[in-house]
């Protein structure tokens, strides 16, 4: 057997499983685990191979071993995958989500700072002695695969604490367990489109195994390549907006799907899940804002977080007027989620002069000029915004010249845009 990298062998094993070549898959997967016992993806796929080979009892033993090891090793989404497959074979296995909740749900004594065993290097080569003899018979191969999947040889004693799961560890124990029992497991091949830009959002996903690519503009602009434990598609679901990007599998993937239909089956926990999801989305948006927005550029990390703490979070249903023309400016708004419509009064009536979305700021003109507001800003969709009161804004721009320059430039550009929009609307009316 030629030496190849772990990545190449894993891809070949996935391809064998898709094509029904369980022998080819198990030969490769056994080599992966024998050369790196902490390759839990390969252990999980051995269980898949045993199931595909009709060895249901052996597969159950392998999935059970994977669930036990990954829960202790701080890889709980892989645990969830194993338990979802086991639950399809025997519904009694769904009770094990309670034990997973005891370890990872909100308030669990095991949650804390944790150092996880690193994943095997995908570019490392697998030595020849990790491979089983090529002439091995099928019965011996199946037995060897089960032995490898269950073996603790080469595995460490795990730390007593585990790191929280993004989003899920914000749920109380019962909600955690019931939600995981209700969600769906979807297993997609390399190249499959998971989410498509522009489509309505009916679910969000957690990536338990594999890698994906997030891109906009029909794949022309790659935004990110998330890996294990990433949350996908949550922002569009929370904002009730179309998908903002396309997510494509760049390897075979296992995903937990939190769909509206599945969550409706745990309606008692729906409010808890929705609140946790909203908090999670807001935390991600604020983190992105702190890292990338010009508003926070003049500050170091500690100052950015201190400034962010001075902002108040506002949740505004569609139709809410955030700023009304002619009133005194209350403060600065930074839009996290949703969309607002900016209108101004021209000679021929109200004219829309702008639509603002995520990360846009507004309200700065009246604050800088100590004058009444020049436009009305209305939420066209449910919105979440950060708000900095007038007094704090004035102190901020007085103390940081770079920020004053940023806002003055922004105010000047917006004044010009508004003037052009009003002039254009009057010209159209004359033509009509």
C-alpha positions as CSV (number, residue, x, y, z in Angstrom):
1,X,0.0,0.0,0.0
2,X,1.5,3.3,-1.0
3,X,2.1,5.9,1.6
4,X,-0.4,8.8,1.4
5,X,-1.5,11.6,3.7
6,X,-4.3,11.2,6.2
7,X,-6.4,13.6,4.2
8,X,-6.1,11.6,1.0
9,X,-6.8,8.3,2.8
10,X,-9.9,9.8,4.6
11,X,-11.3,11.1,1.3
12,X,-10.7,7.7,-0.4
13,X,-12.5,6.0,2.5
14,X,-15.5,8.4,2.2
15,X,-15.6,7.7,-1.5
16,X,-15.5,3.9,-0.9
17,X,-18.4,4.2,1.5
18,X,-20.5,6.2,-1.0
19,X,-19.8,3.7,-3.7
20,X,-20.6,0.7,-1.5
21,X,-17.0,-0.6,-1.2
22,X,-17.0,-1.3,2.5
23,X,-13.9,-3.4,2.4
24,X,-11.9,-0.6,0.8
25,X,-13.3,1.9,3.3
26,X,-12.6,-0.2,6.4
27,X,-9.0,-1.0,5.3
28,X,-8.3,2.7,5.0
29,X,-10.1,3.7,8.2
30,X,-8.4,1.0,10.3
31,X,-5.0,2.3,9.1
32,X,-6.0,5.8,10.1
33,X,-7.0,4.8,13.6
34,X,-4.1,2.5,14.2
35,X,-1.7,5.3,13.3
36,X,-3.6,7.9,15.3
37,X,-6.0,6.5,17.9
38,X,-7.5,10.0,18.6
39,X,-8.8,10.1,15.0
40,X,-12.5,10.1,16.1
41,X,-13.7,10.9,12.6
42,X,-12.2,7.6,11.4
43,X,-13.6,5.7,14.3
44,X,-17.1,7.1,13.5
45,X,-16.7,6.1,9.9
46,X,-15.6,2.6,10.9
47,X,-19.0,2.3,12.6
48,X,-20.6,3.6,9.4
49,X,-18.7,0.9,7.4
50,X,-19.8,-1.9,9.8
51,X,-23.4,-0.8,9.5
52,X,-23.1,-0.6,5.7
53,X,-21.6,-4.1,5.7
54,X,-24.7,-5.4,7.5
55,X,-22.9,-5.9,10.8
56,X,-25.6,-4.1,12.9
57,X,-24.6,-5.4,16.3
58,X,-20.9,-4.6,15.7
59,X,-21.9,-1.1,14.4
60,X,-23.9,-0.5,17.6
61,X,-20.9,-1.4,19.7
62,X,-18.6,0.9,17.6
63,X,-21.0,3.9,17.7
64,X,-21.4,3.4,21.5
65,X,-17.6,3.5,21.9
66,X,-17.3,6.6,19.7
67,X,-20.1,8.3,21.7
68,X,-18.3,7.5,25.0
69,X,-14.9,8.6,23.9
70,X,-15.9,11.8,22.1
71,X,-18.1,13.0,25.0
72,X,-15.1,12.7,27.4
73,X,-12.6,14.1,24.9
74,X,-14.5,17.3,24.3
75,X,-15.9,16.5,20.9
76,X,-19.6,16.4,21.8
77,X,-21.0,17.1,18.3
78,X,-19.4,13.8,17.2
79,X,-21.1,12.2,20.2
80,X,-24.4,13.6,19.0
81,X,-23.9,12.2,15.5
82,X,-23.2,8.7,16.9
83,X,-26.2,9.0,19.2
84,X,-28.5,10.1,16.3
85,X,-27.5,7.0,14.3
86,X,-27.9,4.8,17.3
87,X,-31.3,6.4,18.0
88,X,-32.4,5.4,14.4
89,X,-31.5,1.8,15.2
90,X,-33.0,1.7,18.7
91,X,-35.0,4.7,20.1
92,X,-33.8,3.8,23.6
93,X,-30.4,5.3,22.7
94,X,-32.0,8.7,22.6
95,X,-32.0,8.6,26.4
96,X,-28.2,9.0,26.3
97,X,-28.7,12.7,25.3
98,X,-29.5,13.2,29.0
99,X,-26.0,12.1,30.0
100,X,-24.5,14.4,27.3
101,X,-26.6,17.2,28.8
102,X,-25.3,16.4,32.3
103,X,-21.8,17.1,30.9
104,X,-22.4,20.0,28.5
105,X,-25.6,21.9,29.4
106,X,-25.9,25.2,31.2
107,X,-24.6,24.9,34.8
108,X,-23.0,21.5,34.3
109,X,-20.1,21.2,36.8
110,X,-17.8,19.7,34.1
111,X,-18.0,22.9,32.0
112,X,-15.0,25.2,32.1
113,X,-11.7,26.0,30.6
114,X,-10.4,22.8,28.9
115,X,-7.5,21.7,26.8
116,X,-8.7,19.2,24.1
117,X,-6.7,16.6,22.5
118,X,-5.7,18.1,19.1
119,X,-6.9,16.5,15.9
120,X,-4.4,14.4,13.8
121,X,-2.4,16.3,11.2
122,X,-4.3,15.8,7.9
123,X,-1.0,16.1,6.0
124,X,0.8,13.5,8.0
125,X,1.7,10.2,6.2
126,X,0.3,6.9,7.5
127,X,3.1,4.4,8.0
128,X,3.0,1.0,6.3
129,X,2.8,-0.9,9.5
130,X,-0.6,0.7,10.3
131,X,-2.2,-1.1,7.4
132,X,-3.7,-4.6,7.7
133,X,-2.3,-7.3,5.4
134,X,-4.0,-6.9,2.0
135,X,-4.8,-10.6,1.8
136,X,-6.8,-10.6,5.0
137,X,-10.3,-12.2,4.7
138,X,-13.5,-10.3,5.2
139,X,-14.4,-11.8,8.5
140,X,-11.1,-10.9,10.0
141,X,-11.3,-7.4,8.6
142,X,-14.7,-6.8,10.1
143,X,-13.5,-8.1,13.5
144,X,-10.3,-6.0,13.3
145,X,-12.4,-2.9,12.5
146,X,-14.6,-3.4,15.5
147,X,-11.6,-4.0,17.8
148,X,-9.9,-0.8,16.6
149,X,-13.1,1.2,16.9
150,X,-13.6,0.1,20.5
151,X,-10.0,0.1,21.7
152,X,-8.7,2.6,24.2
153,X,-5.1,1.8,23.4
154,X,-3.2,5.0,22.7
155,X,-5.9,7.2,24.1
156,X,-5.2,9.5,27.2
157,X,-7.0,10.0,30.4
158,X,-9.1,13.1,29.6
159,X,-9.3,16.2,31.7
160,X,-12.3,16.5,34.1
161,X,-13.5,19.7,32.5
162,X,-14.8,20.2,28.9
163,X,-15.3,23.4,26.9
164,X,-18.9,24.6,26.2
165,X,-20.6,23.9,22.9
166,X,-21.4,27.1,21.0
167,X,-25.0,28.0,21.6
168,X,-26.1,24.6,23.0
169,X,-24.3,25.1,26.3
170,X,-26.5,28.1,27.0
171,X,-29.5,25.8,27.3
172,X,-30.6,24.2,30.6
173,X,-30.3,20.5,30.9
174,X,-33.8,19.4,29.9
175,X,-33.9,21.8,27.0
176,X,-30.4,20.7,25.8
177,X,-31.4,17.0,25.8
178,X,-34.8,17.5,24.2
179,X,-33.6,19.8,21.5
180,X,-30.8,17.3,20.5
181,X,-33.3,14.5,20.4
182,X,-35.5,16.5,18.0
183,X,-32.9,17.8,15.6
184,X,-32.0,16.0,12.4
185,X,-28.7,14.5,11.3
186,X,-27.8,15.2,7.6
187,X,-24.8,13.6,6.0
188,X,-23.7,15.2,2.8
189,X,-21.0,14.3,0.2
190,X,-18.1,16.5,-0.8
191,X,-19.4,19.2,-3.2
192,X,-23.0,19.3,-1.9
193,X,-24.6,22.7,-1.5
194,X,-25.8,23.0,2.1
195,X,-27.2,26.5,2.0
196,X,-27.9,28.6,-1.1
197,X,-27.6,32.4,-1.3
198,X,-31.0,34.1,-1.6
199,X,-33.1,31.2,-0.4
200,X,-35.4,31.6,2.6
201,X,-34.0,30.4,6.0
202,X,-35.8,27.4,7.4
203,X,-33.0,26.1,9.7
204,X,-29.5,26.6,11.0
205,X,-26.8,24.0,11.1
206,X,-24.0,22.8,13.4
207,X,-21.0,21.2,11.6
208,X,-20.0,18.0,13.5
209,X,-17.6,16.6,10.9
210,X,-16.0,17.8,7.8
211,X,-15.2,21.2,6.2
212,X,-17.2,23.7,4.2
213,X,-16.7,26.9,2.2
214,X,-18.9,30.0,2.6
215,X,-19.1,32.2,-0.4
216,X,-21.1,35.1,-1.9
217,X,-21.9,36.3,-5.4
218,X,-22.5,32.7,-6.6
219,X,-19.1,31.5,-5.4
220,X,-17.0,34.4,-6.6
221,X,-16.2,35.8,-3.2
222,X,-15.1,33.3,-0.6
223,X,-15.8,34.5,2.9
224,X,-14.7,31.7,5.2
225,X,-13.8,28.0,5.4
226,X,-15.3,26.9,8.8
227,X,-14.5,23.6,10.4
228,X,-15.8,21.4,13.2
229,X,-18.3,22.9,15.7
230,X,-19.1,25.9,13.4
231,X,-22.7,27.2,13.4
232,X,-24.0,27.9,9.9
233,X,-27.1,29.9,8.7
234,X,-28.2,31.2,12.1
235,X,-28.2,34.9,11.2
236,X,-30.6,34.6,8.3
237,X,-32.9,32.5,10.5
238,X,-32.9,35.0,13.4
239,X,-33.3,38.1,11.1
240,X,-36.0,36.3,9.0
241,X,-34.0,37.3,5.9
242,X,-32.9,35.4,2.8
243,X,-29.6,33.5,3.0
244,X,-26.7,35.9,2.6
245,X,-24.2,33.3,1.3
246,X,-23.9,29.9,-0.1
247,X,-22.3,27.1,2.0
248,X,-20.8,24.2,0.1
249,X,-19.2,21.0,1.5
250,X,-15.5,20.7,0.8
251,X,-15.4,17.2,2.2
252,X,-18.0,14.6,3.3
253,X,-19.9,16.3,6.2
254,X,-22.1,15.5,9.1
255,X,-24.5,18.3,10.2
256,X,-27.0,18.7,12.9
257,X,-30.0,20.5,11.5
258,X,-32.0,22.8,13.7
259,X,-35.1,23.3,11.6
260,X,-38.3,25.0,12.4
261,X,-40.3,21.8,12.1
262,X,-37.9,19.9,14.4
263,X,-37.9,22.7,17.0
264,X,-41.6,23.0,16.8
265,X,-41.8,19.5,18.3
266,X,-40.2,20.8,21.5
267,X,-42.4,23.9,21.7
268,X,-41.9,24.0,25.5
269,X,-38.2,24.8,24.9
270,X,-38.7,26.9,21.8
271,X,-38.6,30.3,23.7
272,X,-35.4,29.1,25.5
273,X,-33.7,28.1,22.3
274,X,-34.8,31.3,20.5
275,X,-33.4,33.4,23.3
276,X,-30.1,31.4,23.3
277,X,-29.8,31.7,19.5
278,X,-30.4,35.4,19.6
279,X,-27.7,35.9,22.3
280,X,-25.3,33.7,20.3
281,X,-25.9,35.7,17.1
282,X,-25.6,39.0,18.9
283,X,-22.3,37.9,20.5
284,X,-20.9,36.9,17.1
285,X,-22.1,40.1,15.5
286,X,-20.6,42.3,18.2
287,X,-17.3,40.3,18.0
288,X,-17.2,40.8,14.2
289,X,-18.0,44.5,14.6
290,X,-15.3,45.0,17.2
291,X,-12.7,43.3,14.9
292,X,-13.6,45.0,11.6
293,X,-15.6,48.2,12.0
294,X,-14.0,51.6,11.5
295,X,-15.7,52.8,14.7
296,X,-13.5,50.7,16.8
297,X,-10.3,50.9,14.7
298,X,-8.5,53.6,16.9
299,X,-8.7,51.3,20.0
300,X,-6.9,48.3,21.3
301,X,-8.8,45.1,22.3
302,X,-9.4,46.1,25.9
303,X,-10.6,49.6,24.9
304,X,-12.9,48.1,22.2
305,X,-14.6,45.8,24.6
306,X,-14.9,48.6,27.2
307,X,-16.5,50.9,24.6
308,X,-18.8,48.1,23.4
309,X,-20.0,47.7,27.0
310,X,-21.3,51.3,26.9
311,X,-23.7,50.5,24.1
312,X,-27.3,49.5,24.8
313,X,-28.9,46.7,22.8
314,X,-32.2,47.7,21.2
315,X,-34.6,45.2,19.6
316,X,-37.0,46.9,17.2
317,X,-39.9,45.2,15.4
318,X,-40.5,46.0,11.7
319,X,-42.3,49.4,11.5
320,X,-40.5,50.9,14.5
321,X,-39.3,54.5,14.0
322,X,-35.8,54.8,15.4
323,X,-35.2,58.4,14.4
324,X,-37.9,60.9,13.5
325,X,-37.1,64.0,11.4
326,X,-37.0,67.3,13.3
327,X,-36.4,65.8,16.7
328,X,-33.3,66.2,18.8
329,X,-30.8,63.4,18.2
330,X,-30.8,60.9,21.0
331,X,-27.6,59.1,20.1
332,X,-25.7,56.9,17.7
333,X,-27.1,53.6,16.3
334,X,-25.1,50.7,14.9
335,X,-27.3,48.1,13.1
336,X,-26.4,44.5,14.0
337,X,-29.3,42.7,12.3
338,X,-32.2,43.7,10.0
339,X,-32.7,46.7,7.7
340,X,-33.9,50.3,8.0
341,X,-35.3,52.8,5.6
342,X,-34.1,56.4,5.6
343,X,-36.5,59.0,4.3
344,X,-36.3,62.8,4.0
345,X,-38.8,65.5,3.0
346,X,-38.4,67.1,-0.4
347,X,-40.5,69.7,-2.1
348,X,-42.7,66.9,-3.5
349,X,-43.1,65.0,-0.3
350,X,-41.3,62.1,1.5
351,X,-38.5,60.4,-0.5
352,X,-36.5,57.3,0.4
353,X,-32.8,58.3,0.4
354,X,-31.1,55.1,1.7
355,X,-31.5,51.6,2.9
356,X,-29.1,50.5,5.7
357,X,-28.2,47.0,6.8
358,X,-25.9,45.1,9.1
359,X,-22.9,47.1,10.6
360,X,-24.2,50.5,9.2
361,X,-24.2,53.4,11.6
362,X,-26.8,56.3,11.6
363,X,-27.8,59.2,13.8
364,X,-24.4,60.9,13.6
365,X,-25.4,64.0,11.6
366,X,-27.6,65.7,14.3
367,X,-25.1,64.8,17.0
368,X,-22.1,66.4,15.2
369,X,-24.0,69.5,14.2
370,X,-26.0,69.9,17.5
371,X,-29.1,70.2,15.3
372,X,-32.4,68.5,14.8
373,X,-32.4,65.2,12.9
374,X,-32.6,65.6,9.1
375,X,-34.3,62.3,8.2
376,X,-36.6,59.6,9.5
377,X,-35.3,56.1,10.0
378,X,-37.8,53.2,10.1
379,X,-37.2,49.5,10.5
380,X,-38.3,47.6,7.4
381,X,-37.6,44.2,9.1
382,X,-37.1,43.2,12.7
383,X,-33.9,44.8,13.8
384,X,-31.2,44.6,16.5
385,X,-29.1,47.6,17.0
386,X,-26.5,48.9,19.4
387,X,-27.2,52.4,20.8
388,X,-24.8,54.9,22.3
389,X,-26.4,57.8,24.1
390,X,-25.7,61.4,22.9
391,X,-23.6,62.4,26.0
392,X,-21.3,59.4,25.6
393,X,-21.0,60.0,21.8
394,X,-20.0,63.6,22.4
395,X,-17.4,62.6,24.9
396,X,-16.1,59.9,22.5
397,X,-15.6,62.1,19.5
398,X,-14.2,64.9,21.7
399,X,-11.5,62.6,23.0
400,X,-10.6,60.7,19.8
401,X,-9.9,63.0,16.8
402,X,-9.8,60.1,14.4
403,X,-13.4,59.2,15.2
404,X,-14.6,62.7,14.8
405,X,-13.0,62.8,11.4
406,X,-14.6,59.5,10.5
407,X,-18.1,60.6,11.5
408,X,-17.7,64.1,9.9
409,X,-16.7,62.4,6.6
410,X,-19.6,60.0,6.8
411,X,-22.0,62.9,7.6
412,X,-20.8,64.9,4.6
413,X,-21.2,61.9,2.2
414,X,-24.7,61.2,3.5
415,X,-25.7,64.8,3.2
416,X,-24.6,64.8,-0.5
417,X,-26.4,61.5,-1.1
418,X,-29.6,62.8,0.4
419,X,-29.4,66.0,-1.7
420,X,-28.9,64.0,-4.8
421,X,-31.8,61.6,-4.0
422,X,-34.1,64.6,-3.4
423,X,-33.0,66.3,-6.6
424,X,-33.5,63.1,-8.6
425,X,-37.0,62.6,-7.3
426,X,-38.0,66.2,-8.2
427,X,-36.6,65.7,-11.7
428,X,-38.6,62.5,-12.2
429,X,-41.8,64.3,-11.1
430,X,-41.2,67.1,-13.6
431,X,-40.7,64.6,-16.4
432,X,-43.9,62.8,-15.5
